[in-house]
Structures are given as C-alpha cells and as structure tokens.
Amino acid sequence: MNFKGATDVLFDNLTHSDLAEALGVSIATIRQARLKASALSHRSPPSDWKHVVIRLAERRIMHYRRLIDNLRAQEDVS
C-alpha cells in the first residue's frame, strides 16, 4: 500500500446520506435531527438511532483496523 492508497482509506468518511440510508430515513430527517432542539426545524431522531450509530462506528473501527494491519504487515516485510 502506497501513501496515496493509505491516505485514501484514512480520509474515507461517513456522510449524512450513509446514516440516512442505514436508518431508512431521508437526509433531511438526519439534518433536522442534528439541529439544536430550540431550532424551529428540529425533529426528533429516529427511535433506533443509537443501535445504528453503534453499528456504523464498529464498521469504521474495522475499516481503520484493516488499514493499520495492512501498513504494519508491510513494515514487517520491509
């Protein structure tokens, strides 16, 4: 893995769209739920949001763990 490949993986991120898809709601729902509770457009988050956020966070951990493992494996070969 070269520098560009490693940093492409490092900079990979989640979007509002990714969370909306995982929750089965619209992007607007995500954006409105992230507003301050005092905002006129604020909406409550979907009821199962914590479980979905945990699952997505666990996937990110695995994503970065693979990057770390790949880079360390290359160190061992060098």
Number of C-alpha atoms within 10 A of each C-alpha: 10 9 7 9 10 14 12 11 13 13 8 11 9 11 10 14 15 13 18 18 12 14 19 10 14 14 17 13 17 20 16 18 17 13 14 11 12 7 10 9 12 16 17 12 16 15 8 9 14 11 11 14 14 11 13 16 13 11 12 15 12 12 14 14 12 13 18 14 11 13 14 12 11 12 9 7 6 6
